[in-house]
Amino acid sequence: MMMSYGTFVFALSTAAYEQFQRQLTWRHASSERLHARPARQYVGLGDDSISLQGTISAELVEDLHVLDGLRELANQGTPHALVEGTGRVYGAYVIVSLSETRKEFFPDGTPRLIEFQLQLERDDDGIVQEVP
């Protein structure tokens, strides 16, 4: 297991991701000052988003419709725990987008490869707590 999102497991036999990208932001309020640069004050955490890019290979998976499980979780609209295979808990995230590209087709139209990109955003209203 590489990672799990709720009940969905990322692995070579399901949907393996090749790239994990995380972007964090912090919020700073700005106040204009006369003849000086604006003063800034830290006001809290900003967005925490994670992007996973990967490929599903027909030679490695039994079910090419594995992304349907992610779509079902996204349709729920609720946050789910994102946990790395190492045991690291990232917290509660919601799916904000999922894109897929099917390519290199068999004669019957079945794709040999499905590339996907999943965009997740942190939801602190979720009940999952990060492990330090």
N, CA, C and O atoms as CSV, one atom per row, in Angstrom:
chain,resi,resn,atom,element,x,y,z
A,1,MET,N,N,0.840,-1.181,0.000
A,1,MET,CA,C,0.000,0.000,0.000
A,1,MET,C,C,0.890,1.251,0.000
A,1,MET,O,O,1.795,1.394,0.822
A,2,MET,N,N,0.607,2.132,-0.928
A,2,MET,CA,C,1.336,3.393,-0.987
A,2,MET,C,C,0.668,4.440,-0.094
A,2,MET,O,O,1.333,5.174,0.636
A,3,MET,N,N,-0.670,4.490,-0.172
A,3,MET,CA,C,-1.436,5.479,0.576
A,3,MET,C,C,-2.896,5.060,0.534
A,3,MET,O,O,-3.322,4.328,-0.359
A,4,SER,N,N,-3.653,5.536,1.514
A,4,SER,CA,C,-5.099,5.309,1.481
A,4,SER,C,C,-5.812,6.638,1.658
A,4,SER,O,O,-5.355,7.528,2.376
A,5,TYR,N,N,-6.944,6.742,0.980
A,5,TYR,CA,C,-7.834,7.893,1.128
A,5,TYR,C,C,-9.197,7.314,1.465
A,5,TYR,O,O,-9.875,6.756,0.602
A,6,GLY,N,N,-9.593,7.449,2.715
A,6,GLY,CA,C,-10.829,6.800,3.148
A,6,GLY,C,C,-10.698,5.298,2.942
A,6,GLY,O,O,-9.780,4.675,3.474
A,7,THR,N,N,-11.608,4.715,2.174
A,7,THR,CA,C,-11.577,3.279,1.916
A,7,THR,C,C,-10.808,2.932,0.639
A,7,THR,O,O,-10.657,1.754,0.316
A,8,PHE,N,N,-10.322,3.935,-0.087
A,8,PHE,CA,C,-9.597,3.693,-1.333
A,8,PHE,C,C,-8.115,3.516,-1.046
A,8,PHE,O,O,-7.518,4.315,-0.324
A,9,VAL,N,N,-7.521,2.469,-1.612
A,9,VAL,CA,C,-6.106,2.172,-1.393
A,9,VAL,C,C,-5.331,2.374,-2.693
A,9,VAL,O,O,-5.647,1.777,-3.722
A,10,PHE,N,N,-4.306,3.233,-2.625
A,10,PHE,CA,C,-3.398,3.423,-3.751
A,10,PHE,C,C,-2.302,2.368,-3.650
A,10,PHE,O,O,-1.613,2.270,-2.634
A,11,ALA,N,N,-2.145,1.577,-4.716
A,11,ALA,CA,C,-1.133,0.524,-4.761
A,11,ALA,C,C,-0.888,0.168,-6.222
A,11,ALA,O,O,-1.624,0.610,-7.105
A,12,LEU,N,N,0.146,-0.630,-6.474
A,12,LEU,CA,C,0.419,-1.061,-7.847
A,12,LEU,C,C,-0.757,-1.824,-8.439
A,12,LEU,O,O,-1.009,-1.746,-9.642
A,13,SER,N,N,-1.473,-2.561,-7.601
A,13,SER,CA,C,-2.591,-3.375,-8.088
A,13,SER,C,C,-3.885,-2.582,-8.248
A,13,SER,O,O,-4.869,-3.117,-8.759
A,14,THR,N,N,-3.906,-1.317,-7.823
A,14,THR,CA,C,-5.107,-0.484,-7.997
A,14,THR,C,C,-4.740,0.739,-8.839
A,14,THR,O,O,-4.877,0.718,-10.062
A,15,ALA,N,N,-4.284,1.782,-8.195
A,15,ALA,CA,C,-3.875,3.011,-8.881
A,15,ALA,C,C,-2.601,3.512,-8.206
A,15,ALA,O,O,-2.645,4.064,-7.107
A,16,ALA,N,N,-1.493,3.317,-8.862
A,16,ALA,CA,C,-0.208,3.747,-8.301
A,16,ALA,C,C,0.062,5.184,-8.715
A,16,ALA,O,O,-0.067,5.529,-9.890
A,17,TYR,N,N,0.434,6.019,-7.759
A,17,TYR,CA,C,0.805,7.383,-8.131
A,17,TYR,C,C,2.308,7.472,-8.291
A,17,TYR,O,O,3.072,6.804,-7.594
A,18,GLU,N,N,2.711,8.315,-9.227
A,18,GLU,CA,C,4.125,8.497,-9.534
A,18,GLU,C,C,4.651,9.818,-9.011
A,18,GLU,O,O,5.859,10.015,-8.876
A,19,GLN,N,N,3.727,10.719,-8.716
A,19,GLN,CA,C,4.135,12.031,-8.226
A,19,GLN,C,C,3.174,12.476,-7.129
A,19,GLN,O,O,1.955,12.387,-7.273
A,20,PHE,N,N,3.743,12.950,-6.050
A,20,PHE,CA,C,2.997,13.481,-4.905
A,20,PHE,C,C,3.464,14.920,-4.737
A,20,PHE,O,O,4.652,15.171,-4.529
A,21,GLN,N,N,2.548,15.850,-4.826
A,21,GLN,CA,C,2.912,17.254,-4.665
A,21,GLN,C,C,1.992,17.878,-3.615
A,21,GLN,O,O,0.771,17.736,-3.674
A,22,ARG,N,N,2.600,18.564,-2.664
A,22,ARG,CA,C,1.832,19.213,-1.597
A,22,ARG,C,C,2.175,20.694,-1.577
A,22,ARG,O,O,3.342,21.078,-1.658
A,23,GLN,N,N,1.142,21.516,-1.468
A,23,GLN,CA,C,1.348,22.958,-1.385
A,23,GLN,C,C,0.610,23.486,-0.157
A,23,GLN,O,O,-0.588,23.259,0.016
A,24,LEU,N,N,1.358,24.198,0.692
A,24,LEU,CA,C,0.807,24.816,1.893
A,24,LEU,C,C,0.900,26.330,1.753
A,24,LEU,O,O,1.850,26.849,1.167
A,25,THR,N,N,-0.088,27.032,2.293
A,25,THR,CA,C,-0.035,28.494,2.310
A,25,THR,C,C,-0.318,28.986,3.721
A,25,THR,O,O,-0.926,28.286,4.531
A,26,TRP,N,N,0.138,30.207,3.999
A,26,TRP,CA,C,-0.095,30.869,5.271
A,26,TRP,C,C,-0.645,32.256,4.972
A,26,TRP,O,O,-0.251,32.898,3.999
A,27,ARG,N,N,-1.560,32.708,5.821
A,27,ARG,CA,C,-2.229,33.986,5.570
A,27,ARG,C,C,-1.582,35.105,6.380
A,27,ARG,O,O,-1.279,34.950,7.563
A,28,HIS,N,N,-1.383,36.231,5.710
A,28,HIS,CA,C,-0.824,37.433,6.329
A,28,HIS,C,C,-1.668,38.626,5.896
A,28,HIS,O,O,-1.781,38.918,4.705
A,29,ALA,N,N,-2.260,39.316,6.874
A,29,ALA,CA,C,-3.032,40.525,6.572
A,29,ALA,C,C,-2.062,41.667,6.305
A,29,ALA,O,O,-0.961,41.712,6.854
A,30,SER,N,N,-2.493,42.585,5.454
A,30,SER,CA,C,-1.639,43.697,5.069
A,30,SER,C,C,-2.317,45.017,5.417
A,30,SER,O,O,-3.505,45.197,5.149
A,31,SER,N,N,-1.560,45.945,6.019
A,31,SER,CA,C,-2.066,47.282,6.337
A,31,SER,C,C,-1.175,48.317,5.662
A,31,SER,O,O,0.047,48.295,5.806
A,32,GLU,N,N,-1.801,49.211,4.934
A,32,GLU,CA,C,-1.044,50.253,4.239
A,32,GLU,C,C,-0.442,51.221,5.255
A,32,GLU,O,O,-1.041,51.528,6.286
A,33,ARG,N,N,0.788,51.700,4.922
A,33,ARG,CA,C,1.452,52.702,5.759
A,33,ARG,C,C,1.937,53.822,4.858
A,33,ARG,O,O,2.288,53.593,3.701
A,34,LEU,N,N,1.956,55.047,5.401
A,34,LEU,CA,C,2.405,56.208,4.656
A,34,LEU,C,C,3.918,56.176,4.499
A,34,LEU,O,O,4.636,56.063,5.493
A,35,HIS,N,N,4.414,56.274,3.275
A,35,HIS,CA,C,5.844,56.324,2.938
A,35,HIS,C,C,6.616,55.092,3.408
A,35,HIS,O,O,7.813,55.173,3.686
A,36,ALA,N,N,5.941,53.975,3.495
A,36,ALA,CA,C,6.603,52.724,3.899
A,36,ALA,C,C,5.873,51.547,3.249
A,36,ALA,O,O,4.742,51.673,2.781
A,37,ARG,N,N,6.528,50.452,3.236
A,37,ARG,CA,C,5.882,49.241,2.731
A,37,ARG,C,C,4.746,48.852,3.669
A,37,ARG,O,O,4.742,49.219,4.845
A,38,PRO,N,N,3.783,48.107,3.136
A,38,PRO,CA,C,2.680,47.674,3.996
A,38,PRO,C,C,3.180,46.822,5.171
A,38,PRO,O,O,4.130,46.049,5.044
A,39,ALA,N,N,2.516,46.989,6.302
A,39,ALA,CA,C,2.819,46.159,7.472
A,39,ALA,C,C,2.044,44.849,7.322
A,39,ALA,O,O,0.904,44.844,6.859
A,40,ARG,N,N,2.665,43.755,7.714
A,40,ARG,CA,C,2.023,42.444,7.596
A,40,ARG,C,C,1.878,41.801,8.975
A,40,ARG,O,O,2.741,41.932,9.843
A,41,GLN,N,N,0.767,41.110,9.140
A,41,GLN,CA,C,0.508,40.405,10.386
A,41,GLN,C,C,0.025,38.996,10.058
A,41,GLN,O,O,-0.889,38.817,9.253
A,42,TYR,N,N,0.634,38.014,10.675
A,42,TYR,CA,C,0.241,36.624,10.468
A,42,TYR,C,C,-1.140,36.413,11.070
A,42,TYR,O,O,-1.372,36.733,12.236
A,43,VAL,N,N,-2.069,35.865,10.259
A,43,VAL,CA,C,-3.432,35.658,10.742
A,43,VAL,C,C,-3.864,34.188,10.723
A,43,VAL,O,O,-5.002,33.871,11.069
A,44,GLY,N,N,-2.965,33.300,10.323
A,44,GLY,CA,C,-3.322,31.891,10.430
A,44,GLY,C,C,-2.933,31.057,9.225
A,44,GLY,O,O,-2.357,31.538,8.250
A,45,LEU,N,N,-3.274,29.797,9.338
A,45,LEU,CA,C,-2.984,28.849,8.273
A,45,LEU,C,C,-3.849,29.131,7.057
A,45,LEU,O,O,-4.976,29.613,7.175
A,46,GLY,N,N,-3.308,28.826,5.893
A,46,GLY,CA,C,-4.055,28.950,4.645
A,46,GLY,C,C,-4.430,27.579,4.130
A,46,GLY,O,O,-4.685,26.656,4.904
A,47,ASP,N,N,-4.460,27.456,2.819
A,47,ASP,CA,C,-4.840,26.195,2.190
A,47,ASP,C,C,-3.729,25.155,2.277
A,47,ASP,O,O,-2.546,25.487,2.354
A,48,ASP,N,N,-4.135,23.900,2.264
A,48,ASP,CA,C,-3.230,22.754,2.227
A,48,ASP,C,C,-3.780,21.843,1.141
A,48,ASP,O,O,-4.807,21.191,1.332
A,49,SER,N,N,-3.101,21.796,0.008
A,49,SER,CA,C,-3.594,20.980,-1.089
A,49,SER,C,C,-2.550,19.949,-1.505
A,49,SER,O,O,-1.345,20.192,-1.438
A,50,ILE,N,N,-3.045,18.797,-1.933
A,50,ILE,CA,C,-2.199,17.702,-2.374
A,50,ILE,C,C,-2.659,17.264,-3.750
A,50,ILE,O,O,-3.853,17.118,-4.011
A,51,SER,N,N,-1.686,17.059,-4.626
A,51,SER,CA,C,-1.961,16.578,-5.969
A,51,SER,C,C,-1.227,15.252,-6.163
A,51,SER,O,O,-0.029,15.148,-5.902
A,52,LEU,N,N,-1.958,14.248,-6.622
A,52,LEU,CA,C,-1.380,12.943,-6.924
A,52,LEU,C,C,-1.533,12.688,-8.420
A,52,LEU,O,O,-2.625,12.811,-8.974
A,53,GLN,N,N,-0.433,12.333,-9.060
A,53,GLN,CA,C,-0.464,11.982,-10.473
A,53,GLN,C,C,0.044,10.562,-10.616
A,53,GLN,O,O,1.044,10.181,-10.007
A,54,GLY,N,N,-0.655,9.784,-11.426
A,54,GLY,CA,C,-0.228,8.411,-11.577
A,54,GLY,C,C,-0.758,7.762,-12.828
A,54,GLY,O,O,-1.415,8.395,-13.655
A,55,THR,N,N,-0.456,6.475,-12.951
A,55,THR,CA,C,-0.837,5.696,-14.119
A,55,THR,C,C,-1.401,4.355,-13.680
A,55,THR,O,O,-0.869,3.704,-12.781
A,56,ILE,N,N,-2.471,3.959,-14.320
A,56,ILE,CA,C,-3.055,2.636,-14.113
A,56,ILE,C,C,-2.739,1.833,-15.369
A,56,ILE,O,O,-3.097,2.235,-16.475
A,57,SER,N,N,-2.078,0.715,-15.198
A,57,SER,CA,C,-1.666,-0.118,-16.329
A,57,SER,C,C,-2.525,-1.374,-16.391
A,57,SER,O,O,-2.698,-2.068,-15.389
A,58,ALA,N,N,-3.060,-1.659,-17.571
A,58,ALA,CA,C,-3.918,-2.834,-17.747
A,58,ALA,C,C,-3.179,-4.126,-17.412
A,58,ALA,O,O,-3.808,-5.108,-17.020
A,59,GLU,N,N,-1.859,-4.143,-17.558
A,59,GLU,CA,C,-1.083,-5.335,-17.258
A,59,GLU,C,C,-0.931,-5.580,-15.760
A,59,GLU,O,O,-0.618,-6.697,-15.347
A,60,LEU,N,N,-1.150,-4.539,-14.932
A,60,LEU,CA,C,-0.914,-4.662,-13.492
A,60,LEU,C,C,-2.184,-4.707,-12.643
A,60,LEU,O,O,-2.145,-5.159,-11.499
A,61,VAL,N,N,-3.290,-4.251,-13.184
A,61,VAL,CA,C,-4.512,-4.179,-12.374
A,61,VAL,C,C,-5.567,-5.150,-12.900
A,61,VAL,O,O,-5.583,-5.498,-14.081
A,62,GLU,N,N,-6.433,-5.572,-12.005
A,62,GLU,CA,C,-7.532,-6.455,-12.394
A,62,GLU,C,C,-8.749,-5.654,-12.838
A,62,GLU,O,O,-9.525,-6.113,-13.677
A,63,ASP,N,N,-8.919,-4.462,-12.278
A,63,ASP,CA,C,-10.113,-3.658,-12.541
A,63,ASP,C,C,-9.708,-2.297,-13.084
A,63,ASP,O,O,-9.160,-1.477,-12.347
A,64,LEU,N,N,-9.967,-2.047,-14.357
A,64,LEU,CA,C,-9.637,-0.749,-14.954
A,64,LEU,C,C,-10.616,0.345,-14.544
A,64,LEU,O,O,-10.418,1.513,-14.879
A,65,HIS,N,N,-11.679,-0.030,-13.814
A,65,HIS,CA,C,-12.660,0.953,-13.359
A,65,HIS,C,C,-12.397,1.368,-11.913
A,65,HIS,O,O,-13.309,1.799,-11.206
A,66,VAL,N,N,-11.153,1.234,-11.486
A,66,VAL,CA,C,-10.787,1.502,-10.095
A,66,VAL,C,C,-11.038,2.967,-9.708
A,66,VAL,O,O,-11.304,3.254,-8.541
A,67,LEU,N,N,-10.958,3.885,-10.660
A,67,LEU,CA,C,-11.188,5.302,-10.332
A,67,LEU,C,C,-12.640,5.585,-9.964
A,67,LEU,O,O,-12.944,6.633,-9.395
A,68,ASP,N,N,-13.535,4.658,-10.283
A,68,ASP,CA,C,-14.931,4.820,-9.872
A,68,ASP,C,C,-15.042,4.921,-8.350
A,68,ASP,O,O,-15.898,5.638,-7.832
A,69,GLY,N,N,-14.174,4.201,-7.640
A,69,GLY,CA,C,-14.176,4.268,-6.171
A,69,GLY,C,C,-13.837,5.659,-5.671
A,69,GLY,O,O,-14.424,6.129,-4.696
A,70,LEU,N,N,-12.888,6.326,-6.334
A,70,LEU,CA,C,-12.546,7.702,-5.957
A,70,LEU,C,C,-13.691,8.649,-6.286
A,70,LEU,O,O,-13.979,9.567,-5.518
A,71,ARG,N,N,-14.347,8.428,-7.429
A,71,ARG,CA,C,-15.488,9.284,-7.793
A,71,ARG,C,C,-16.620,9.147,-6.777
A,71,ARG,O,O,-17.278,10.128,-6.431
A,72,GLU,N,N,-16.839,7.921,-6.304
A,72,GLU,CA,C,-17.888,7.704,-5.291
A,72,GLU,C,C,-17.560,8.453,-3.999
A,72,GLU,O,O,-18.441,9.064,-3.394
A,73,LEU,N,N,-16.296,8.407,-3.577
A,73,LEU,CA,C,-15.896,9.146,-2.370
A,73,LEU,C,C,-16.050,10.653,-2.591
A,73,LEU,O,O,-16.485,11.370,-1.690
A,74,ALA,N,N,-15.699,11.133,-3.780
A,74,ALA,CA,C,-15.833,12.557,-4.084
A,74,ALA,C,C,-17.302,12.974,-4.094
A,74,ALA,O,O,-17.637,14.069,-3.642
A,75,ASN,N,N,-18.171,12.119,-4.599
A,75,ASN,CA,C,-19.600,12.429,-4.656
A,75,ASN,C,C,-20.226,12.554,-3.272
A,75,ASN,O,O,-21.250,13.218,-3.110
A,76,GLN,N,N,-19.617,11.921,-2.276
A,76,GLN,CA,C,-20.122,12.038,-0.905
A,76,GLN,C,C,-19.943,13.454,-0.369
A,76,GLN,O,O,-20.725,13.920,0.460
A,77,GLY,N,N,-18.900,14.134,-0.853
A,77,GLY,CA,C,-18.660,15.514,-0.432
A,77,GLY,C,C,-18.163,15.657,0.992
A,77,GLY,O,O,-18.164,16.760,1.539
A,78,THR,N,N,-17.744,14.571,1.596
A,78,THR,CA,C,-17.274,14.626,2.981
A,78,THR,C,C,-15.766,14.369,3.028
A,78,THR,O,O,-15.221,13.706,2.147
A,79,PRO,N,N,-15.098,14.893,4.053
A,79,PRO,CA,C,-13.652,14.644,4.171
A,79,PRO,C,C,-13.367,13.203,4.587
A,79,PRO,O,O,-14.143,12.575,5.307
A,80,HIS,N,N,-12.231,12.705,4.112
A,80,HIS,CA,C,-11.776,11.370,4.463
A,80,HIS,C,C,-10.305,11.448,4.859
A,80,HIS,O,O,-9.583,12.356,4.446
A,81,ALA,N,N,-9.882,10.495,5.653
A,81,ALA,CA,C,-8.496,10.456,6.125
A,81,ALA,C,C,-7.555,10.119,4.973
A,81,ALA,O,O,-7.839,9.241,4.158
A,82,LEU,N,N,-6.434,10.831,4.920
A,82,LEU,CA,C,-5.373,10.546,3.965
A,82,LEU,C,C,-4.190,10.033,4.773
A,82,LEU,O,O,-3.609,10.764,5.575
A,83,VAL,N,N,-3.836,8.762,4.555
A,83,VAL,CA,C,-2.804,8.101,5.356
A,83,VAL,C,C,-1.789,7.453,4.423
A,83,VAL,O,O,-2.148,6.686,3.529
A,84,GLU,N,N,-0.515,7.773,4.645
A,84,GLU,CA,C,0.574,7.203,3.854
A,84,GLU,C,C,0.839,5.767,4.309
A,84,GLU,O,O,0.525,5.402,5.442
A,85,GLY,N,N,1.413,4.961,3.426
A,85,GLY,CA,C,1.737,3.571,3.749
A,85,GLY,C,C,2.695,3.443,4.917
A,85,GLY,O,O,2.733,2.405,5.578
A,86,THR,N,N,3.476,4.497,5.181
A,86,THR,CA,C,4.403,4.493,6.308
A,86,THR,C,C,3.700,4.700,7.647
A,86,THR,O,O,4.312,4.564,8.706
A,87,GLY,N,N,2.404,5.033,7.592
A,87,GLY,CA,C,1.649,5.311,8.804
A,87,GLY,C,C,1.436,6.793,9.059
A,87,GLY,O,O,0.703,7.158,9.978
A,88,ARG,N,N,2.058,7.650,8.270
A,88,ARG,CA,C,1.899,9.099,8.458
A,88,ARG,C,C,0.486,9.514,8.089
A,88,ARG,O,O,0.010,9.228,6.991
A,89,VAL,N,N,-0.180,10.191,9.018
A,89,VAL,CA,C,-1.538,10.685,8.806
A,89,VAL,C,C,-1.453,12.154,8.394
A,89,VAL,O,O,-0.950,12.986,9.149
A,90,TYR,N,N,-1.940,12.467,7.205
A,90,TYR,CA,C,-1.915,13.853,6.730
A,90,TYR,C,C,-3.095,14.654,7.258
A,90,TYR,O,O,-2.992,15.870,7.419
A,91,GLY,N,N,-4.204,13.996,7.529
A,91,GLY,CA,C,-5.385,14.689,8.026
A,91,GLY,C,C,-6.591,14.359,7.174
A,91,GLY,O,O,-6.590,13.378,6.430
A,92,ALA,N,N,-7.624,15.185,7.287
A,92,ALA,CA,C,-8.870,14.978,6.542
A,92,ALA,C,C,-8.864,15.851,5.293
A,92,ALA,O,O,-8.617,17.055,5.368
A,93,TYR,N,N,-9.134,15.241,4.154
A,93,TYR,CA,C,-9.126,15.934,2.871
A,93,TYR,C,C,-10.399,15.630,2.105
A,93,TYR,O,O,-11.029,14.590,2.301
A,94,VAL,N,N,-10.767,16.557,1.228
A,94,VAL,CA,C,-11.860,16.345,0.286
A,94,VAL,C,C,-11.276,16.330,-1.122
A,94,VAL,O,O,-10.267,16.981,-1.393
A,95,ILE,N,N,-11.911,15.592,-2.001
A,95,ILE,CA,C,-11.499,15.578,-3.401
A,95,ILE,C,C,-12.145,16.775,-4.090
A,95,ILE,O,O,-13.364,16.944,-4.046
A,96,VAL,N,N,-11.323,17.601,-4.724
A,96,VAL,CA,C,-11.863,18.752,-5.453
A,96,VAL,C,C,-11.823,18.533,-6.961
A,96,VAL,O,O,-12.571,19.180,-7.694
A,97,SER,N,N,-10.961,17.631,-7.442
A,97,SER,CA,C,-10.983,17.308,-8.871
A,97,SER,C,C,-10.285,15.978,-9.123
A,97,SER,O,O,-9.397,15.563,-8.379
A,98,LEU,N,N,-10.715,15.329,-10.192
A,98,LEU,CA,C,-10.120,14.085,-10.654
A,98,LEU,C,C,-10.170,14.097,-12.171
A,98,LEU,O,O,-11.244,14.206,-12.762
A,99,SER,N,N,-9.020,13.986,-12.794
A,99,SER,CA,C,-8.995,13.917,-14.256
A,99,SER,C,C,-8.303,12.641,-14.677
A,99,SER,O,O,-7.413,12.144,-13.987
A,100,GLU,N,N,-8.721,12.111,-15.824
A,100,GLU,CA,C,-8.110,10.897,-16.331
A,100,GLU,C,C,-7.933,10.999,-17.836
A,100,GLU,O,O,-8.731,11.622,-18.536
A,101,THR,N,N,-6.874,10.375,-18.312
A,101,THR,CA,C,-6.589,10.301,-19.739
A,101,THR,C,C,-6.360,8.842,-20.086
A,101,THR,O,O,-5.480,8.193,-19.521
A,102,ARG,N,N,-7.153,8.327,-21.018
A,102,ARG,CA,C,-7.015,6.941,-21.462
A,102,ARG,C,C,-6.222,6.934,-22.760
A,102,ARG,O,O,-6.481,7.738,-23.655
A,103,LYS,N,N,-5.239,6.009,-22.864
A,103,LYS,CA,C,-4.413,5.968,-24.064
A,103,LYS,C,C,-3.892,4.578,-24.360
A,103,LYS,O,O,-4.010,3.671,-23.537
A,104,GLU,N,N,-3.312,4.416,-25.544
A,104,GLU,CA,C,-2.745,3.147,-26.012
A,104,GLU,C,C,-3.769,2.025,-25.879
A,104,GLU,O,O,-3.694,1.194,-24.973
A,105,PHE,N,N,-4.719,2.021,-26.795
A,105,PHE,CA,C,-5.884,1.141,-26.707
A,105,PHE,C,C,-5.660,-0.231,-27.328
A,105,PHE,O,O,-4.927,-0.385,-28.305
A,106,PHE,N,N,-6.321,-1.233,-26.723
A,106,PHE,CA,C,-6.417,-2.556,-27.315
A,106,PHE,C,C,-7.433,-2.485,-28.464
A,106,PHE,O,O,-8.179,-1.509,-28.549
A,107,PRO,N,N,-7.483,-3.488,-29.346
A,107,PRO,CA,C,-8.426,-3.450,-30.472
A,107,PRO,C,C,-9.893,-3.282,-30.070
A,107,PRO,O,O,-10.677,-2.730,-30.842
A,108,ASP,N,N,-10.279,-3.749,-28.874
A,108,ASP,CA,C,-11.681,-3.607,-28.448
A,108,ASP,C,C,-11.978,-2.267,-27.789
A,108,ASP,O,O,-13.097,-2.040,-27.327
A,109,GLY,N,N,-10.983,-1.371,-27.738
A,109,GLY,CA,C,-11.200,-0.047,-27.150
A,109,GLY,C,C,-10.778,0.062,-25.696
A,109,GLY,O,O,-10.828,1.155,-25.131
A,110,THR,N,N,-10.368,-1.020,-25.078
A,110,THR,CA,C,-9.884,-0.997,-23.699
A,110,THR,C,C,-8.517,-0.307,-23.659
A,110,THR,O,O,-7.628,-0.638,-24.443
A,111,PRO,N,N,-8.356,0.646,-22.749
A,111,PRO,CA,C,-7.059,1.328,-22.696
A,111,PRO,C,C,-5.986,0.465,-22.039
A,111,PRO,O,O,-6.260,-0.276,-21.094
A,112,ARG,N,N,-4.773,0.571,-22.547
A,112,ARG,CA,C,-3.636,-0.084,-21.897
A,112,ARG,C,C,-3.192,0.738,-20.693
A,112,ARG,O,O,-2.754,0.188,-19.683
A,113,LEU,N,N,-3.308,2.054,-20.806
A,113,LEU,CA,C,-2.877,2.975,-19.756
A,113,LEU,C,C,-3.965,3.992,-19.462
A,113,LEU,O,O,-4.639,4.480,-20.369
A,114,ILE,N,N,-4.126,4.302,-18.193
A,114,ILE,CA,C,-4.997,5.388,-17.761
A,114,ILE,C,C,-4.158,6.280,-16.856
A,114,ILE,O,O,-3.735,5.860,-15.779
A,115,GLU,N,N,-3.922,7.495,-17.292
A,115,GLU,CA,C,-3.207,8.467,-16.463
A,115,GLU,C,C,-4.249,9.257,-15.684
A,115,GLU,O,O,-5.304,9.598,-16.218
A,116,PHE,N,N,-3.952,9.546,-14.422
A,116,PHE,CA,C,-4.910,10.295,-13.608
A,116,PHE,C,C,-4.201,11.378,-12.813
A,116,PHE,O,O,-3.006,11.297,-12.526
A,117,GLN,N,N,-4.976,12.385,-12.471
A,117,GLN,CA,C,-4.508,13.433,-11.571
A,117,GLN,C,C,-5.631,13.720,-10.584
A,117,GLN,O,O,-6.761,14.015,-10.972
A,118,LEU,N,N,-5.298,13.627,-9.304
A,118,LEU,CA,C,-6.252,13.810,-8.219
A,118,LEU,C,C,-5.840,15.029,-7.412
A,118,LEU,O,O,-4.683,15.154,-7.013
A,119,GLN,N,N,-6.793,15.932,-7.170
A,119,GLN,CA,C,-6.532,17.133,-6.381
A,119,GLN,C,C,-7.334,17.045,-5.090
A,119,GLN,O,O,-8.557,16.906,-5.114
A,120,LEU,N,N,-6.628,17.128,-3.957
A,120,LEU,CA,C,-7.242,17.055,-2.633
A,120,LEU,C,C,-6.994,18.355,-1.881
A,120,LEU,O,O,-5.945,18.980,-2.038
A,121,GLU,N,N,-7.967,18.762,-1.059
A,121,GLU,CA,C,-7.797,19.949,-0.215
A,121,GLU,C,C,-8.128,19.590,1.223
A,121,GLU,O,O,-9.068,18.847,1.503
A,122,ARG,N,N,-7.329,20.140,2.122
A,122,ARG,CA,C,-7.483,19.866,3.559
A,122,ARG,C,C,-8.780,20.450,4.078
A,122,ARG,O,O,-9.173,21.551,3.692
A,123,ASP,N,N,-9.446,19.710,4.956
A,123,ASP,CA,C,-10.682,20.158,5.583
A,123,ASP,C,C,-10.535,19.961,7.083
A,123,ASP,O,O,-10.689,18.848,7.587
A,124,ASP,N,N,-10.238,21.040,7.795
A,124,ASP,CA,C,-10.031,20.945,9.239
A,124,ASP,C,C,-11.303,20.630,10.006
A,124,ASP,O,O,-11.246,20.326,11.198
A,125,ASP,N,N,-12.455,20.700,9.338
A,125,ASP,CA,C,-13.694,20.322,10.003
A,125,ASP,C,C,-13.819,18.811,10.114
A,125,ASP,O,O,-14.710,18.302,10.794
A,126,GLY,N,N,-12.910,18.088,9.432
A,126,GLY,CA,C,-12.902,16.625,9.507
A,126,GLY,C,C,-12.450,16.183,10.883
A,126,GLY,O,O,-11.874,16.970,11.634
A,127,ILE,N,N,-12.707,14.934,11.217
A,127,ILE,CA,C,-12.405,14.439,12.560
A,127,ILE,C,C,-11.026,13.811,12.686
A,127,ILE,O,O,-10.629,13.399,13.776
A,128,VAL,N,N,-10.292,13.735,11.579
A,128,VAL,CA,C,-8.987,13.064,11.590
A,128,VAL,C,C,-7.936,14.012,12.122
A,128,VAL,O,O,-7.871,15.169,11.706
A,129,GLN,N,N,-7.113,13.535,13.034
A,129,GLN,CA,C,-6.042,14.341,13.604
A,129,GLN,C,C,-4.692,13.878,13.060
A,129,GLN,O,O,-4.462,12.679,12.904
A,130,GLU,N,N,-3.807,14.821,12.772
A,130,GLU,CA,C,-2.464,14.486,12.289
A,130,GLU,C,C,-1.633,13.897,13.403
A,130,GLU,O,O,-1.787,14.257,14.570
A,131,VAL,N,N,-0.747,12.985,13.033
A,131,VAL,CA,C,0.242,12.464,13.966
A,131,VAL,C,C,1.465,13.368,13.855
A,131,VAL,O,O,1.914,13.628,12.739
A,132,PRO,N,N,2.026,13.859,14.961
A,132,PRO,CA,C,3.170,14.780,14.873
A,132,PRO,C,C,4.379,14.151,14.219
A,132,PRO,O,O,5.413,14.804,14.077
